[in-house]
């Protein structure tokens, strides 16, 4: 797998460098697992989790110089949350989140925005990689309002 990172980096050597300014190679990582060969990447996209304190502790324990981005999933509804929790072993969606989705249609958007804001204060994260399947327009609007509030306040 490390060879894939080296191969991707070599891509820019065969073409004029000016065509690919800032070319970076990234990978994905699962929470609580060592990066191993992934530490050769320029950036890491970390799998979605609802245990932000565990996420922060794991990230701080790594010996990694590149940028890390925490996964934030915009849940559409309780059915989606249950399906993800049942089919992706490393993503556990708490029952209180599922109940929140059942009672409030905008809960998934609210929770995702809370996670984006929380990651802003977590070291060593450079940001998030936002996974918004169908609610991308609504999430973009919430992020714009949130940024405007931060700038005005």
One Martini backbone bead per residue (centre of mass of N, CA, C, O) as a GRO file, in nm:
protein
  153
    1UNK     BB    1   0.056   0.063  -0.020
    2UNK     BB    2   0.292   0.260  -0.010
    3UNK     BB    3   0.337   0.247  -0.318
    4UNK     BB    4   0.095   0.426  -0.392
    5UNK     BB    5   0.209   0.687  -0.280
    6UNK     BB    6   0.469   0.692  -0.447
    7UNK     BB    7   0.326   0.681  -0.723
    8UNK     BB    8   0.163   0.944  -0.692
    9UNK     BB    9   0.407   1.129  -0.654
   10UNK     BB   10   0.536   1.055  -0.940
   11UNK     BB   11   0.331   1.187  -1.131
   12UNK     BB   12   0.466   1.484  -1.125
   13UNK     BB   13   0.742   1.397  -1.270
   14UNK     BB   14   0.619   1.344  -1.571
   15UNK     BB   15   0.518   1.629  -1.535
   16UNK     BB   16   0.474   1.940  -1.520
   17UNK     BB   17   0.475   2.103  -1.223
   18UNK     BB   18   0.292   2.353  -1.295
   19UNK     BB   19   0.026   2.173  -1.335
   20UNK     BB   20   0.075   2.071  -1.002
   21UNK     BB   21   0.014   2.257  -0.768
   22UNK     BB   22   0.008   2.115  -0.457
   23UNK     BB   23   0.046   1.823  -0.467
   24UNK     BB   24  -0.142   1.564  -0.298
   25UNK     BB   25  -0.142   1.285  -0.063
   26UNK     BB   26  -0.396   1.061   0.044
   27UNK     BB   27  -0.583   0.909   0.318
   28UNK     BB   28  -0.721   0.664   0.524
   29UNK     BB   29  -0.869   0.627   0.863
   30UNK     BB   30  -0.905   0.446   1.154
   31UNK     BB   31  -1.004   0.450   1.449
   32UNK     BB   32  -0.748   0.334   1.672
   33UNK     BB   33  -0.541   0.307   1.445
   34UNK     BB   34  -0.264   0.279   1.303
   35UNK     BB   35  -0.105   0.419   1.031
   36UNK     BB   36   0.161   0.339   0.930
   37UNK     BB   37   0.187   0.376   0.594
   38UNK     BB   38   0.002   0.638   0.606
   39UNK     BB   39   0.227   0.843   0.714
   40UNK     BB   40   0.321   0.921   0.409
   41UNK     BB   41   0.105   1.110   0.390
   42UNK     BB   42  -0.018   1.439   0.370
   43UNK     BB   43  -0.311   1.320   0.433
   44UNK     BB   44  -0.599   1.254   0.658
   45UNK     BB   45  -0.897   1.063   0.660
   46UNK     BB   46  -1.125   1.030   0.911
   47UNK     BB   47  -1.341   0.848   1.041
   48UNK     BB   48  -1.638   0.836   1.153
   49UNK     BB   49  -1.750   0.989   1.468
   50UNK     BB   50  -1.914   1.024   1.809
   51UNK     BB   51  -1.617   1.026   1.962
   52UNK     BB   52  -1.440   1.301   2.010
   53UNK     BB   53  -1.246   1.234   2.245
   54UNK     BB   54  -1.125   0.983   2.110
   55UNK     BB   55  -1.024   1.123   1.857
   56UNK     BB   56  -0.828   1.321   1.993
   57UNK     BB   57  -0.650   1.113   2.140
   58UNK     BB   58  -0.559   0.958   1.893
   59UNK     BB   59  -0.429   1.193   1.735
   60UNK     BB   60  -0.221   1.272   1.962
   61UNK     BB   61  -0.072   0.978   1.956
   62UNK     BB   62   0.052   1.053   1.699
   63UNK     BB   63   0.322   1.037   1.450
   64UNK     BB   64   0.224   1.323   1.270
   65UNK     BB   65   0.270   1.586   1.018
   66UNK     BB   66   0.018   1.599   0.884
   67UNK     BB   67  -0.299   1.629   0.781
   68UNK     BB   68  -0.620   1.630   0.951
   69UNK     BB   69  -0.955   1.486   0.890
   70UNK     BB   70  -1.266   1.479   1.006
   71UNK     BB   71  -1.543   1.290   1.007
   72UNK     BB   72  -1.862   1.417   0.874
   73UNK     BB   73  -2.199   1.322   0.910
   74UNK     BB   74  -2.502   1.368   0.736
   75UNK     BB   75  -2.795   1.292   0.868
   76UNK     BB   76  -3.120   1.235   0.747
   77UNK     BB   77  -3.205   0.975   0.926
   78UNK     BB   78  -3.278   0.698   1.111
   79UNK     BB   79  -3.247   0.489   0.888
   80UNK     BB   80  -2.961   0.563   0.808
   81UNK     BB   81  -2.830   0.522   1.085
   82UNK     BB   82  -2.897   0.222   1.115
   83UNK     BB   83  -2.761   0.122   0.858
   84UNK     BB   84  -2.476   0.213   0.924
   85UNK     BB   85  -2.449   0.072   1.201
   86UNK     BB   86  -2.502  -0.223   1.071
   87UNK     BB   87  -2.278  -0.210   0.809
   88UNK     BB   88  -2.054  -0.038   0.976
   89UNK     BB   89  -1.849  -0.142   1.220
   90UNK     BB   90  -1.684   0.149   1.278
   91UNK     BB   91  -1.985   0.269   1.300
   92UNK     BB   92  -2.134   0.426   1.584
   93UNK     BB   93  -2.464   0.509   1.654
   94UNK     BB   94  -2.622   0.656   1.879
   95UNK     BB   95  -2.935   0.639   2.014
   96UNK     BB   96  -2.975   0.948   2.062
   97UNK     BB   97  -2.945   1.016   1.763
   98UNK     BB   98  -3.178   0.850   1.652
   99UNK     BB   99  -3.396   0.992   1.823
  100UNK     BB  100  -3.344   1.275   1.712
  101UNK     BB  101  -3.422   1.198   1.416
  102UNK     BB  102  -3.720   1.114   1.481
  103UNK     BB  103  -3.808   1.411   1.612
  104UNK     BB  104  -3.594   1.573   1.406
  105UNK     BB  105  -3.526   1.665   1.081
  106UNK     BB  106  -3.263   1.867   1.168
  107UNK     BB  107  -3.059   1.706   1.346
  108UNK     BB  108  -2.831   1.625   1.145
  109UNK     BB  109  -2.743   1.916   1.087
  110UNK     BB  110  -2.686   2.007   1.374
  111UNK     BB  111  -2.475   1.788   1.443
  112UNK     BB  112  -2.273   1.848   1.219
  113UNK     BB  113  -2.217   2.139   1.306
  114UNK     BB  114  -2.115   2.068   1.586
  115UNK     BB  115  -1.874   1.900   1.483
  116UNK     BB  116  -1.733   2.115   1.325
  117UNK     BB  117  -1.692   2.305   1.568
  118UNK     BB  118  -1.537   2.102   1.750
  119UNK     BB  119  -1.293   2.050   1.556
  120UNK     BB  120  -1.173   2.338   1.568
  121UNK     BB  121  -1.051   2.259   1.876
  122UNK     BB  122  -0.894   2.014   1.768
  123UNK     BB  123  -0.612   1.852   1.826
  124UNK     BB  124  -0.461   1.826   1.493
  125UNK     BB  125  -0.685   1.956   1.324
  126UNK     BB  126  -0.763   2.110   1.000
  127UNK     BB  127  -1.050   1.957   0.979
  128UNK     BB  128  -1.297   1.844   0.750
  129UNK     BB  129  -1.490   1.575   0.615
  130UNK     BB  130  -1.779   1.607   0.436
  131UNK     BB  131  -2.081   1.401   0.456
  132UNK     BB  132  -2.332   1.481   0.205
  133UNK     BB  133  -2.563   1.343   0.032
  134UNK     BB  134  -2.858   1.527   0.026
  135UNK     BB  135  -2.777   1.787   0.235
  136UNK     BB  136  -2.576   1.998   0.102
  137UNK     BB  137  -2.732   2.267   0.084
  138UNK     BB  138  -2.812   2.291   0.383
  139UNK     BB  139  -2.523   2.274   0.494
  140UNK     BB  140  -2.404   2.515   0.348
  141UNK     BB  141  -2.591   2.721   0.477
  142UNK     BB  142  -2.507   2.670   0.772
  143UNK     BB  143  -2.208   2.739   0.731
  144UNK     BB  144  -2.247   3.030   0.642
  145UNK     BB  145  -2.390   3.128   0.902
  146UNK     BB  146  -2.169   3.046   1.098
  147UNK     BB  147  -1.947   3.223   0.975
  148UNK     BB  148  -2.096   3.492   1.006
  149UNK     BB  149  -2.119   3.480   1.315
  150UNK     BB  150  -1.815   3.475   1.374
  151UNK     BB  151  -1.746   3.748   1.227
  152UNK     BB  152  -1.961   3.929   1.396
  153UNK     BB  153  -1.874   3.816   1.702
   0.00000   0.00000   0.00000
